[in-house]
């Protein structure tokens, strides 16, 4: 017959095993719950990312169509008006004057054709995929210069690194939104865009010398919030500063993948 001490020892041993099992089960359940939460958050983030990509593509296309409308009205429309004026002048002049007008009209037609070709390049819905981020930025800056909205500079430091295509779309949309706001509201005469590539990061800075705005005042515009949300989706650091009469600046720090 077991002694009382032996019975107690067995009881304690069984109790310890039971407690270890219970704590093990609790730990497993908590770990599994935490794991499921992380997986759900990751899945939701991926869904949000995909939805944002789709939304951003649509916004880029919409902005492109607006840009096309501006160019048709402000640039190509004016060229065609001058050509029409030249043709009207030729209809009422002698042969000598017609020859001179023909030369001018031919030059205007060639310029218009070049403008239409430049414009057609921006209509491709896969412009970022085809041209890449840097060339797409150059096209935007060239358009701003061509339409005399502002003088622009675009500088790159370091060796450009490969960036995930979908991330390029979001970065480009942030840039495009800043430029669009500058053209609409800032009355800027100069826009500076700067990219710096390091081993681990892409630093992006855009600034204008426009009228600026009071950042403490809430506005109905969702543009700034959209840029912040997109930077957050990229897990990039984002800052946006503006000074009344001193212009506006956006800085984005994006971690490059390895």
Residue pairs with C-beta under 8 A, 6 or more apart in sequence:
2 10
48 233
49 166
49 233
52 170
52 229
52 230
52 233
53 166
53 169
53 170
56 169
56 170
56 173
56 230
57 125
57 169
59 173
60 127
60 128
60 169
60 172
60 173
60 176
61 125
63 176
63 177
63 180
64 122
64 123
64 127
66 180
67 122
67 143
68 119
68 122
68 123
70 147
71 115
71 119
71 143
71 146
71 147
72 119
74 147
75 115
75 146
75 147
76 112
76 115
76 116
76 119
79 108
79 111
79 112
79 115
80 112
82 108
83 105
83 108
83 109
83 112
86 101
86 104
86 105
86 108
87 105
89 97
89 101
90 97
90 98
90 101
90 102
90 105
93 101
115 146
118 142
118 143
118 146
121 127
121 139
122 139
122 143
124 130
127 136
127 139
128 136
128 165
128 168
128 169
128 172
129 165
131 139
132 168
133 163
133 168
133 171
133 172
134 156
134 160
134 195
136 172
137 154
137 172
137 175
137 193
137 195
138 154
140 175
140 176
140 179
141 152
141 154
141 191
141 193
144 150
144 152
144 179
144 183
144 191
145 151
145 152
149 183
150 182
150 183
150 188
150 189
150 190
150 191
150 208
151 189
151 190
151 191
152 190
152 191
152 192
152 193
153 190
153 191
153 192
153 193
154 193
154 194
155 192
155 193
155 194
155 195
156 194
156 195
156 196
156 197
157 194
157 195
157 196
157 197
158 196
158 197
158 198
159 197
160 195
160 197
161 197
161 202
161 256
163 171
163 202
163 254
163 256
163 257
164 257
167 234
167 254
170 230
170 233
170 234
171 204
171 234
171 252
171 254
173 230
174 227
174 230
174 231
174 250
174 252
175 193
175 204
175 206
177 223
177 226
177 227
178 206
178 227
178 250
179 191
179 206
180 223
181 221
181 223
182 188
182 191
182 208
182 210
182 248
185 210
185 211
185 213
186 208
186 210
186 211
186 212
186 247
186 248
187 210
187 211
188 208
188 209
188 210
188 211
188 247
189 209
189 210
190 208
190 209
191 206
191 207
191 208
192 205
192 206
192 207
192 208
193 204
193 205
193 206
194 203
194 204
194 205
194 206
195 202
195 203
195 204
196 202
196 203
196 204
196 205
197 203
197 256
199 256
200 255
200 256
200 258
201 253
201 254
201 255
201 256
202 252
202 253
202 254
202 256
203 251
203 252
203 253
203 254
204 250
204 251
204 252
204 253
204 254
205 249
205 250
205 251
205 252
206 249
206 250
207 247
207 248
207 249
207 250
208 247
208 248
208 249
209 246
209 247
210 247
210 248
211 244
211 245
212 242
212 243
212 244
212 245
212 246
212 247
212 248
213 219
213 242
213 244
213 248
214 242
214 244
215 240
215 241
215 242
224 240
227 238
227 240
227 250
228 238
228 240
231 237
231 238
231 252
232 238
234 254
235 255
236 252
236 253
236 254
236 255
237 251
237 252
237 253
238 250
238 251
238 252
238 253
239 250
239 251
240 248
240 249
240 250
240 251
241 248
241 249
242 248
242 249
